[in-house]
Amino acid sequence: MCGIIAVIDRAGCPMDGTKIRSALSMMDERGSGEGAGYAVYGAFPEFADYYAIHVFFDAVHESKAAVDRELGNWGTVVHEEEVPTYENRNIRKVHTPWRYFFKPDPSLMPRSETPEDDIVMHLVMKINTTIPGALVYASGKNVAIFKASGWPEDVADFYRIQDYSGYIWLAHNRYPTNTPGWWGGAHPFNLLGWSVVHNGEITSYGTNRRFIESYGYRCTMYTDTEVVAYLFDLLVRRHGLSPEMAVKALAPPFWDDIDRMDKKERTLYTAIRLAYGSAMMNGPFAIVVAQRDGIVGFTDRIKLRPLVCGTAGSRLYISSEEAAIRTMEPGLEEVFMPRAGEPVIGRLGK
């Protein structure tokens, strides 16, 4: 039932949040008013080289000091602020959103090939599991996440997303089924440069969670979508797979299809399925994942959830509904639907 929409301007031209607010509101029937959110890449050009660590505090005066100490142990905070919010009678401010612009000290993790990323990943997992009343919900460079319990238009107005601009936007209208609606459970989910919006259900969540937690990740947000961000971080950043191959690991071809491939492809996909069998996701789903240089959209192997794409000039749109895309871009040049399990990828400059 959830509504998702994403857009990338492949020329890197900024877009403010006005149109994506309207597009997501077109899919209100896909939500229940219990969660909505937006992600924007390119939001902080003045702090582009720092990690924008976003935290929900239950009580700032009680838990913030512990977060400050933890960040200070691993690097330097160059700026911090309460995320600006605006009174909205339909949003109850049960958490205080805060953001830090943080520079890790790479010398503190000398054996890592990506020490700054690994430090931030460690901090996210540690804060979320050991500091009561604090939840890190975003941690990437030059990316902002805005989410809360509410309808899309109310969440957008609560944060005034029209005041932010970026070259990638993701948005999600949630219809929670298996987990309660709460601020942390609203999409997008983020870790480092990865942000995820998802429609559907990942029935393999238990297996996927055990697999990802064996690599040091910790799931704390009570929803199946959280594992997707962690799986992409593991497969692409830490294991070096391309985004295309990561999709093939998470939504691989059926064995019958692999048996019909030529020898080279059959060997490759057999190895992927054997190596990442516990990462394979089952269930009906449509997912869009963003990182700093692009977006990728894909569905389950039978396409039990809708996904439609459109292009106009340098912009690629991916959504649950064509109507939402046309709200953002009435003059679409092309509309198409990807095949089940096949990724649609838009990259900066391509």
RODO-56189 format. One line per field, with one value per residue: residue number from 1; residue in one letter; x, y, z of N, C-alpha, C in turn. Coordinates in pm, whole numbers, padded with zeros to 5 digits. Layout:
num c(NUM ...)
residuo c(a ...)
n_X c(X ...)
n_Y c(Y ...)
n_Z c(Z ...)
ca_X c(X ...)
ca_Y c(Y ...)
ca_Z c(Z ...)
c_X c(X ...)
c_Y c(Y ...)
c_Z c(Z ...)
END
This chain:
num c(1 2 3 4 5 6 7 8 9 10 11 12 13 14 15 16 17 18 19 20 21 22 23 24 25 26 27 28 29 30 31 32 33 34 35 36 37 38 39 40 41 42 43 44 45 46 47 48 49 50 51 52 53 54 55 56 57 58 59 60 61 62 63 64 65 66 67 68 69 70 71 72 73 74 75 76 77 78 79 80 81 82 83 84 85 86 87 88 89 90 91 92 93 94 95 96 97 98 99 100 101 102 103 104 105 106 107 108 109 110 111 112 113 114 115 116 117 118 119 120 121 122 123 124 125 126 127 128 129 130 131 132 133 134 135 136 137 138 139 140 141 142 143 144 145 146 147 148 149 150 151 152 153 154 155 156 157 158 159 160 161 162 163 164 165 166 167 168 169 170 171 172 173 174 175 176 177 178 179 180 181 182 183 184 185 186 187 188 189 190 191 192 193 194 195 196 197 198 199 200 201 202 203 204 205 206 207 208 209 210 211 212 213 214 215 216 217 218 219 220 221 222 223 224 225 226 227 228 229 230 231 232 233 234 235 236 237 238 239 240 241 242 243 244 245 246 247 248 249 250 251 252 253 254 255 256 257 258 259 260 261 262 263 264 265 266 267 268 269 270 271 272 273 274 275 276 277 278 279 280 281 282 283 284 285 286 287 288 289 290 291 292 293 294 295 296 297 298 299 300 301 302 303 304 305 306 307 308 309 310 311 312 313 314 315 316 317 318 319 320 321 322 323 324 325 326 327 328 329 330 331 332 333 334 335 336 337 338 339 340 341 342 343 344 345 346 347 348 349 350)
residuo c(m c g i i a v i d r a g c p m d g t k i r s a l s m m d e r g s g e g a g y a v y g a f p e f a d y y a i h v f f d a v h e s k a a v d r e l g n w g t v v h e e e v p t y e n r n i r k v h t p w r y f f k p d p s l m p r s e t p e d d i v m h l v m k i n t t i p g a l v y a s g k n v a i f k a s g w p e d v a d f y r i q d y s g y i w l a h n r y p t n t p g w w g g a h p f n l l g w s v v h n g e i t s y g t n r r f i e s y g y r c t m y t d t e v v a y l f d l l v r r h g l s p e m a v k a l a p p f w d d i d r m d k k e r t l y t a i r l a y g s a m m n g p f a i v v a q r d g i v g f t d r i k l r p l v c g t a g s r l y i s s e e a a i r t m e p g l e e v f m p r a g e p v i g r l g k)
n_X c(00080 00205 00325 00572 00822 01080 01340 01602 01818 02019 02207 02282 02145 01984 01676 01396 01188 00920 00768 00792 00662 00396 00366 00391 00173 -00029 -00059 -00197 -00388 -00243 -00133 -00160 -00156 00025 00294 00545 00796 01098 01394 01687 01951 02245 02185 02334 02551 02749 02854 02944 03149 03131 02985 02642 02486 02188 01964 01702 01584 01440 01431 01607 01782 01849 01963 02131 02387 02524 02538 02691 02935 03006 03039 03250 03454 03534 03586 03532 03287 03176 02969 02643 02287 01944 01707 01524 01179 00824 00523 00253 -00070 -00142 00073 00229 00483 00678 00940 01261 01417 01758 02069 02407 02713 02977 03317 03502 03786 04019 04244 04179 04078 04271 04307 04110 03978 03807 03802 03666 03395 03349 03384 03165 02954 02993 02937 02666 02543 02621 02519 02244 02189 02276 02229 01971 01675 01782 01810 01976 01899 01988 02292 02464 02687 02614 02340 02001 01743 01397 01142 00843 00558 00271 00071 00183 00184 00165 00396 00586 00532 00581 00857 00921 01009 01031 01219 01460 01705 01812 01981 01887 01587 01399 01091 00828 00522 00367 00209 00168 00183 00276 00419 00423 00318 00557 00797 01068 01026 00924 00982 01231 01489 01818 02171 02493 02584 02357 02012 01679 01360 01054 00803 00578 00646 00900 00941 01143 01273 01369 01578 01740 01803 01949 02169 02282 02339 02545 02761 02807 02613 02320 01981 01733 01494 01251 01130 01102 01231 01464 01682 01750 01896 02127 02213 02280 02492 02676 02713 02789 02963 03140 03192 03235 03070 02899 02620 02429 02492 02452 02174 02110 02196 02021 01767 01763 01787 01558 01634 01567 01583 01852 01966 01918 02093 02395 02721 02907 02747 02585 02767 02845 02599 02526 02733 02682 02430 02494 02685 02547 02306 02164 02117 01932 01617 01284 00930 00665 00769 00867 01136 01335 01660 01894 02210 02502 02571 02363 02048 01867 01613 01403 01213 01050 01102 00878 00729 00525 00455 00386 00589 00689 00845 00980 01103 01243 01415 01709 01623 01529 01258 01113 00850 00557 00329 00220 00075 00169 00427 00367 00256 00481 00618 00467 00524 00634 00877 00913 00766 00790 00783 00977 01105 01031 01245 01451 01693 01651 01850 01976 02233 02452 02548 02493)
n_Y c(-00121 00124 00448 00550 00771 00896 01109 01201 01449 01420 01591 01724 01947 02157 02093 02221 02132 02158 02042 01765 01732 01781 01569 01338 01374 01320 01052 00988 00798 00571 00567 00590 00801 00768 00789 00950 01069 01234 01251 01430 01496 01686 01888 02037 02227 02391 02236 02008 01820 01696 01461 01449 01405 01298 01311 01182 01304 01203 01341 01619 01731 01514 01300 01406 01492 01252 01160 01367 01324 01074 01125 01308 01141 01019 01200 01528 01772 02010 02182 02223 02188 02234 02079 02284 02324 02364 02482 02261 02160 01899 01741 01589 01679 01461 01392 01553 01671 01673 01789 01711 01821 01640 01540 01260 01107 00957 00820 00675 00435 00248 00012 -00007 00007 00203 00421 00651 00616 00371 00443 00617 00441 00265 00444 00504 00253 00208 00429 00396 00162 00184 00430 00550 00715 00843 00841 00774 00868 00936 00968 01048 01214 01539 01494 01515 01406 01398 01314 01185 01099 01119 01273 01305 01580 01722 01646 01747 02023 02061 02044 02228 02163 02284 02477 02358 02236 02011 01761 01505 01356 01165 01015 00908 00756 00613 00302 00133 -00211 -00449 -00340 -00077 00265 00510 00774 00695 00467 00559 00606 00781 00528 00547 00506 00618 00700 00586 00577 00466 00385 00204 -00012 -00253 -00584 -00752 -01067 -01232 -01118 -01199 -01384 -01220 -01021 -01160 -01229 -00977 -00870 -01031 -00911 -00690 -00491 -00339 -00379 -00156 -00023 -00142 -00236 -00397 -00272 -00146 -00322 -00316 -00082 -00138 -00374 -00286 -00115 -00301 -00482 -00317 -00099 -00227 -00486 -00443 -00483 -00390 -00157 -00271 -00545 -00588 -00566 -00797 -00983 -00943 -00967 -01214 -01401 -01675 -02023 -02185 -02003 -01937 -02181 -02182 -02000 -01891 -02043 -01869 -01666 -01831 -01941 -01709 -01613 -01833 -01837 -01592 -01640 -01848 -01730 -01516 -01607 -01575 -01309 -01268 -01136 -01208 -01195 -00954 -00661 -00323 -00114 00176 00291 00530 00687 00898 00949 00862 00685 00379 00166 -00116 -00423 -00707 -01050 -01132 -00915 -00807 -00570 -00237 -00048 00230 00423 00734 00977 01302 01530 01581 01441 01161 00973 00769 00575 00470 00525 00649 00886 01036 01097 01255 01471 01601 01635 01731 01722 01469 01278 01010 00709 00416 00072 -00118 -00454 -00740 -00765 -00641 -00387 -00031 00235 00551 00777 01043 01252 01057)
n_Z c(00000 00052 -00058 -00285 -00414 -00622 -00744 -00961 -01073 -01331 -01426 -01206 -01120 -00884 -00703 -00533 -00245 -00310 -00527 -00491 -00253 -00332 -00511 -00350 -00186 -00361 -00337 -00106 -00043 -00024 00221 00585 00750 00951 00916 00730 00502 00383 00181 00091 -00125 -00139 00029 00210 00118 00231 00429 00308 00323 00562 00792 00821 01093 01210 01479 01677 01975 02278 02518 02532 02725 02880 02730 02534 02622 02655 02391 02281 02414 02313 02039 02059 02142 01912 01710 01570 01625 01411 01380 01517 01555 01646 01445 01235 01292 01238 01370 01355 01352 01311 01365 01628 01832 01939 01958 01959 01684 01592 01456 01381 01244 01152 01188 01156 01323 01142 01225 01443 01367 01238 01087 00903 00569 00491 00697 00806 00733 00864 01130 01167 01114 01333 01544 01497 01542 01809 01957 01909 02041 02303 02428 02591 02477 02259 01909 01623 01305 01056 00871 00668 00430 00327 00307 00394 00611 00659 00866 01020 01227 01051 00787 00443 00347 00583 00725 00549 00568 00836 00854 00661 00389 00146 00175 00137 -00095 -00353 -00559 -00569 -00465 -00235 -00136 00085 00174 00437 00507 00764 00850 00986 01194 01445 01378 01399 01469 01422 01270 01034 00683 00484 00538 00658 00625 00647 00322 00213 00140 00184 00050 00064 -00051 00051 00177 00349 00373 00444 00653 00911 00855 00695 00881 01078 00923 00851 01099 01179 01074 01227 01224 01372 01424 01505 01468 01437 01198 00878 00664 00741 00721 00453 00389 00536 00415 00155 00220 00321 00099 -00119 -00031 00154 00053 -00212 -00438 -00738 -00765 -00938 -00926 -00657 -00640 -00781 -00599 -00387 -00499 -00666 -00982 -01048 -00981 -01200 -01409 -01396 -01468 -01740 -01845 -02020 -01983 -01853 -01733 -01578 -01397 -01259 -01140 -00991 -00803 -00675 -00559 -00384 -00217 -00105 -00006 00235 00233 00039 -00047 00023 -00057 -00129 -00285 -00361 -00416 -00366 -00370 -00269 -00323 -00298 -00564 -00725 -00800 -00748 -00850 -00785 -00800 -00638 -00749 -00885 -00917 -00739 -00633 -00745 -00977 -01151 -01406 -01529 -01763 -01821 -01989 -01813 -01596 -01400 -01292 -01040 -00920 -00729 -00871 -01186 -01195 -00980 -01064 -01287 -01160 -01064 -01304 -01568 -01842 -01935 -02113 -02158 -02043 -01855 -01745 -01533 -01569 -01361 -01084 -01220 -01215 -01222 -01297 -01219 -01269 -01167 -01427 -01615)
ca_X c(00000 00284 00356 00711 00861 01218 01382 01740 01859 02149 02300 02317 02074 01905 01531 01349 01096 00780 00699 00784 00555 00269 00359 00364 00036 -00119 -00072 -00244 -00464 -00146 -00084 -00260 -00131 00110 00436 00586 00929 01168 01540 01738 02096 02290 02114 02424 02675 02851 02909 02937 03254 03108 02871 02526 02428 02057 01925 01578 01597 01317 01449 01739 01869 01887 02042 02221 02523 02587 02570 02803 03058 03041 03093 03379 03554 03570 03611 03503 03163 03209 02848 02525 02167 01814 01650 01409 01044 00723 00402 00153 -00167 -00157 00196 00263 00629 00714 01086 01329 01519 01883 02171 02547 02804 03079 03438 03567 03932 04048 04354 04125 04044 04380 04306 03996 04000 03722 03794 03565 03264 03337 03365 03027 02869 03007 02867 02521 02501 02641 02422 02108 02170 02325 02192 01825 01622 01851 01804 02037 01817 02057 02434 02542 02740 02536 02206 01909 01623 01286 01035 00764 00427 00177 00046 00295 00183 00189 00538 00659 00514 00643 00999 00934 01107 01049 01336 01579 01722 01910 01974 01813 01484 01319 00977 00756 00398 00368 00090 00227 00101 00328 00485 00349 00363 00629 00889 01184 00985 00890 01087 01340 01591 01947 02299 02598 02529 02243 01877 01590 01215 01013 00661 00559 00683 01014 00906 01269 01338 01443 01703 01821 01853 02058 02285 02345 02392 02671 02866 02821 02500 02217 01849 01670 01382 01128 01066 01183 01303 01594 01790 01788 02005 02247 02259 02349 02620 02764 02745 02853 03078 03237 03229 03280 02980 02831 02477 02355 02513 02387 02034 02102 02213 01904 01651 01833 01704 01522 01728 01531 01637 01998 02000 01907 02193 02519 02809 02968 02644 02539 02869 02838 02479 02532 02822 02612 02325 02554 02754 02456 02175 02094 02083 01822 01492 01159 00812 00627 00829 00926 01235 01427 01776 01974 02340 02540 02585 02256 01938 01835 01482 01382 01101 01072 01122 00749 00674 00398 00428 00405 00698 00682 00954 00960 01217 01222 01544 01812 01562 01470 01161 01071 00738 00450 00220 00250 00010 00257 00536 00315 00237 00609 00666 00357 00574 00723 00917 00906 00716 00811 00778 01085 01068 01048 01381 01550 01716 01654 01954 02009 02355 02494 02626 02459)
ca_Y c(00000 00247 00526 00594 00846 00943 01180 01247 01531 01362 01702 01780 02073 02144 02105 02237 02028 02192 01950 01629 01736 01765 01436 01238 01395 01255 00911 00979 00674 00465 00578 00590 00915 00727 00803 00999 01124 01282 01260 01518 01495 01819 01981 02116 02253 02453 02132 01890 01723 01646 01371 01515 01304 01342 01235 01210 01298 01204 01452 01667 01756 01389 01209 01474 01496 01123 01158 01459 01259 00965 01186 01367 01035 00966 01304 01667 01833 02145 02264 02147 02271 02170 02089 02375 02272 02468 02430 02201 02103 01757 01672 01600 01675 01371 01387 01674 01637 01748 01743 01742 01806 01566 01495 01152 01101 00826 00751 00592 00304 00240 -00108 -00002 00066 00323 00445 00749 00551 00268 00511 00666 00323 00222 00539 00486 00130 00219 00524 00344 00046 00203 00559 00563 00845 00898 00754 00829 00825 00969 00983 01062 01344 01625 01440 01545 01322 01460 01217 01193 01036 01215 01267 01363 01726 01775 01629 01843 02157 02062 02072 02326 02106 02374 02560 02280 02201 01907 01700 01380 01353 01044 01043 00786 00766 00480 00229 00025 -00331 -00540 -00265 00046 00389 00599 00859 00620 00368 00621 00606 00693 00477 00594 00478 00678 00759 00509 00606 00363 00385 00067 -00048 -00398 -00659 -00842 -01182 -01296 -01023 -01266 -01436 -01104 -00952 -01240 -01219 -00845 -00848 -01105 -00820 -00578 -00398 -00365 -00329 -00097 00063 -00222 -00250 -00478 -00192 -00104 -00410 -00289 00016 -00203 -00470 -00213 -00070 -00416 -00541 -00224 -00028 -00313 -00602 -00397 -00514 -00277 -00154 -00368 -00681 -00594 -00596 -00938 -01064 -00927 -01018 -01289 -01484 -01808 -02126 -02228 -01904 -01950 -02303 -02156 -01901 -01948 -02092 -01759 -01608 -01932 -01948 -01585 -01605 -01942 -01791 -01486 -01700 -01927 -01642 -01420 -01669 -01520 -01169 -01265 -01088 -01264 -01117 -00853 -00532 -00228 -00042 00272 00320 00643 00719 01034 00969 00807 00609 00251 00113 -00254 -00493 -00850 -01125 -01154 -00780 -00804 -00430 -00160 00048 00293 00519 00835 01065 01431 01597 01515 01387 01029 00958 00632 00592 00371 00563 00746 01014 01112 01150 01363 01588 01670 01663 01707 01700 01353 01236 00864 00637 00273 -00011 -00217 -00594 -00789 -00793 -00569 -00253 00091 00312 00684 00827 01177 01257 00949)
ca_Z c(00000 00070 -00176 -00294 -00533 -00618 -00864 -00969 -01186 -01364 -01448 -01076 -01096 -00760 -00700 -00396 -00204 -00335 -00617 -00438 -00154 -00404 -00571 -00247 -00138 -00457 -00301 00032 -00022 00000 00358 00691 00837 01062 00885 00599 00512 00263 00184 -00013 -00140 -00178 00117 00295 00043 00315 00514 00223 00355 00698 00809 00882 01182 01257 01597 01750 02120 02357 02612 02494 02840 02945 02647 02442 02676 02628 02248 02262 02460 02221 01917 02094 02154 01780 01612 01602 01577 01365 01395 01554 01567 01643 01311 01240 01268 01240 01434 01268 01446 01285 01404 01770 01839 02048 01961 01913 01583 01608 01363 01402 01132 01227 01118 01232 01324 01081 01292 01549 01310 01140 01004 00811 00437 00488 00842 00846 00723 00966 01258 01174 01130 01472 01629 01479 01610 01953 02013 01901 02129 02440 02486 02592 02442 02142 01792 01502 01192 00931 00903 00547 00391 00240 00292 00504 00622 00732 00879 01143 01216 00996 00644 00370 00340 00717 00755 00466 00624 00969 00834 00552 00296 00032 00202 00107 -00236 -00379 -00692 -00552 -00361 -00211 -00048 00121 00250 00497 00552 00845 00865 01088 01302 01474 01317 01489 01394 01376 01172 00906 00582 00443 00629 00609 00689 00566 00200 00162 00188 00128 00065 00034 -00045 00054 00296 00333 00458 00486 00743 01018 00799 00654 01000 01138 00834 00858 01234 01192 01029 01319 01219 01472 01382 01624 01432 01440 01068 00788 00565 00794 00677 00315 00391 00586 00314 00049 00272 00329 -00030 -00212 00027 00221 -00028 -00343 -00549 -00803 -00729 -01020 -00874 -00527 -00666 -00819 -00479 -00301 -00573 -00772 -01070 -01000 -01024 -01335 -01502 -01396 -01543 -01883 -01886 -02072 -01876 -01779 -01647 -01482 -01292 -01179 -01059 -00892 -00695 -00600 -00476 -00277 -00123 -00041 00011 00351 00204 -00057 00013 -00027 -00027 -00229 -00251 -00456 -00336 -00427 -00288 -00317 -00268 -00337 -00709 -00807 -00741 -00811 -00815 -00827 -00737 -00617 -00873 -00952 -00925 -00668 -00599 -00867 -00993 -01282 -01424 -01631 -01787 -01883 -01988 -01732 -01475 -01396 -01184 -01007 -00827 -00726 -00961 -01291 -01163 -00891 -01147 -01372 -01075 -01063 -01440 -01664 -01977 -01942 -02247 -02165 -01926 -01874 -01625 -01535 -01548 -01224 -01042 -01300 -01159 -01301 -01230 -01270 -01206 -01205 -01550 -01708)
c_X c(00084 00309 00501 00731 01003 01248 01529 01753 02002 02252 02340 02248 01985 01756 01490 01238 00951 00708 00689 00682 00421 00255 00327 00222 -00068 -00145 -00116 -00321 -00372 -00090 -00199 -00243 -00040 00259 00459 00724 00990 01318 01584 01890 02141 02235 02207 02554 02786 02917 02920 03039 03238 02986 02760 02452 02301 02013 01786 01608 01458 01318 01591 01832 01917 01983 02144 02366 02596 02624 02689 02935 03103 03099 03232 03490 03609 03598 03569 03369 03196 03089 02735 02408 02045 01758 01528 01278 00944 00591 00302 00055 -00187 -00033 00221 00413 00674 00865 01139 01434 01640 01980 02308 02620 02938 03194 03503 03720 03974 04160 04305 04079 04145 04374 04194 04036 03916 03699 03686 03425 03245 03320 03220 02930 02873 02929 02716 02473 02513 02540 02283 02083 02208 02283 02040 01782 01690 01846 01865 01958 01875 02201 02521 02594 02644 02397 02124 01790 01521 01175 00969 00638 00327 00156 00159 00299 00211 00336 00622 00650 00579 00792 01025 01038 01124 01168 01468 01583 01827 01888 01910 01710 01423 01204 00895 00634 00369 00227 00140 00129 00148 00392 00411 00405 00431 00737 01007 01150 00940 01009 01116 01425 01727 02061 02407 02535 02404 02113 01780 01445 01163 00862 00652 00604 00799 00992 01029 01342 01422 01577 01796 01881 01966 02185 02356 02404 02519 02789 02873 02711 02399 02086 01773 01540 01252 01055 01160 01270 01443 01708 01836 01903 02135 02302 02331 02485 02720 02809 02825 02978 03183 03282 03261 03193 02930 02686 02394 02370 02453 02240 02018 02123 02088 01777 01702 01737 01669 01623 01696 01585 01789 02041 01996 02010 02313 02614 02864 02867 02599 02638 02861 02718 02468 02619 02754 02507 02383 02619 02657 02315 02097 02062 01966 01691 01373 01043 00781 00690 00867 01013 01307 01536 01853 02111 02385 02544 02473 02147 01921 01700 01469 01266 01141 01068 00992 00677 00533 00365 00463 00529 00694 00789 00919 01084 01170 01353 01646 01754 01501 01381 01129 00962 00647 00345 00267 00191 00098 00373 00487 00280 00366 00650 00555 00406 00671 00753 00901 00851 00735 00805 00889 01032 01095 01194 01489 01569 01704 01746 01971 02129 02384 02581 02590 02308)
c_Y c(00127 00316 00570 00675 00896 01014 01214 01337 01491 01467 01769 01911 02057 02162 02129 02135 02050 02084 01810 01622 01712 01625 01330 01252 01336 01109 00895 00850 00555 00469 00575 00708 00884 00733 00851 01060 01156 01275 01349 01515 01628 01927 02077 02147 02314 02353 02000 01782 01662 01554 01446 01411 01360 01251 01280 01197 01294 01320 01502 01677 01627 01306 01278 01473 01365 01110 01249 01394 01151 01021 01244 01265 00991 01073 01440 01708 01977 02239 02170 02242 02182 02187 02180 02303 02384 02408 02381 02126 01953 01675 01696 01578 01593 01353 01524 01633 01731 01700 01799 01732 01762 01525 01386 01166 00965 00750 00658 00455 00272 00119 -00109 00059 00192 00368 00544 00689 00448 00330 00556 00550 00273 00313 00522 00365 00145 00313 00463 00225 00072 00335 00573 00705 00913 00796 00827 00778 00867 01002 01003 01202 01414 01570 01473 01451 01396 01357 01230 01111 01140 01191 01339 01516 01788 01761 01727 01984 02170 02096 02182 02279 02192 02466 02488 02247 02092 01845 01562 01401 01213 01083 00916 00820 00627 00430 00111 -00091 -00418 -00469 -00135 00166 00476 00671 00779 00518 00426 00613 00752 00645 00512 00535 00529 00738 00694 00556 00516 00399 00255 00055 -00200 -00459 -00751 -00959 -01258 -01213 -01093 -01318 -01321 -01034 -01030 -01231 -01085 -00818 -00929 -01022 -00693 -00474 -00437 -00300 -00282 -00023 -00013 -00226 -00322 -00395 -00154 -00190 -00377 -00189 -00050 -00303 -00399 -00162 -00185 -00462 -00445 -00160 -00125 -00432 -00566 -00438 -00385 -00273 -00254 -00509 -00696 -00626 -00744 -01031 -01060 -00980 -01099 -01362 -01616 -01910 -02176 -02132 -01914 -02072 -02280 -02055 -01971 -01974 -01979 -01695 -01705 -01944 -01828 -01586 -01719 -01900 -01684 -01546 -01781 -01837 -01557 -01476 -01609 -01372 -01158 -01229 -01153 -01174 -01019 -00719 -00454 -00135 00059 00302 00435 00640 00850 01055 00907 00739 00479 00206 -00030 -00313 -00636 -00922 -01158 -01020 -00775 -00664 -00344 -00071 00100 00401 00618 00920 01194 01507 01517 01446 01249 01021 00811 00643 00471 00398 00667 00883 01100 01174 01268 01488 01670 01716 01633 01674 01585 01315 01086 00811 00488 00202 -00115 -00358 -00635 -00819 -00718 -00428 -00144 00187 00446 00737 00970 01169 01152 00938)
c_Z c(00000 -00064 -00174 -00421 -00512 -00749 -00851 -01091 -01219 -01401 -01318 -01045 -00972 -00784 -00557 -00368 -00238 -00416 -00561 -00325 -00221 -00460 -00467 -00193 -00233 -00420 -00156 00059 00002 00142 00457 00785 00953 01030 00744 00613 00377 00288 00069 -00009 -00199 -00089 00190 00222 00127 00409 00437 00259 00494 00700 00882 00966 01244 01372 01643 01899 02183 02455 02594 02614 02905 02860 02557 02492 02647 02481 02219 02302 02362 02091 01944 02108 02019 01676 01663 01543 01539 01374 01438 01571 01582 01503 01317 01208 01290 01289 01331 01358 01425 01320 01551 01785 01959 02061 01918 01810 01594 01502 01399 01268 01189 01136 01201 01224 01268 01149 01402 01499 01201 01048 00900 00677 00418 00632 00882 00840 00835 01105 01272 01188 01274 01566 01620 01558 01762 02018 02018 01994 02274 02503 02480 02556 02327 02029 01674 01383 01057 00965 00780 00523 00296 00211 00416 00496 00707 00743 01015 01123 01169 00848 00570 00370 00476 00757 00675 00524 00762 00959 00730 00450 00172 00052 00172 -00042 -00249 -00515 -00689 -00441 -00357 -00120 -00029 00206 00304 00532 00635 00863 00982 01206 01325 01397 01421 01410 01339 01270 01041 00811 00543 00560 00570 00692 00596 00440 00148 00225 00113 00154 00006 00045 -00045 00184 00263 00428 00506 00590 00851 00970 00761 00774 01065 01054 00852 00997 01259 01144 01113 01313 01327 01429 01506 01594 01408 01306 00972 00694 00612 00739 00535 00309 00435 00484 00200 00096 00276 00190 -00119 -00149 00081 00137 -00172 -00460 -00613 -00756 -00809 -00964 -00735 -00541 -00702 -00701 -00391 -00367 -00692 -00865 -01004 -01053 -01165 -01440 -01510 -01478 -01693 -01934 -01949 -01956 -01790 -01683 -01540 -01366 -01199 -01086 -00958 -00774 -00610 -00507 -00361 -00171 -00043 -00026 00126 00336 00107 00013 -00056 00011 -00138 -00194 -00377 -00374 -00423 -00325 -00351 -00251 -00331 -00488 -00790 -00727 -00818 -00759 -00864 -00749 -00705 -00751 -00947 -00974 -00868 -00615 -00720 -00862 -01136 -01288 -01535 -01645 -01851 -01875 -01909 -01609 -01496 -01273 -01165 -00901 -00827 -00832 -01064 -01259 -01073 -00969 -01229 -01290 -01068 -01202 -01541 -01804 -01988 -02087 -02266 -02034 -01952 -01740 -01632 -01516 -01405 -01196 -01117 -01244 -01264 -01228 -01299 -01195 -01251 -01330 -01651 -01720)
END
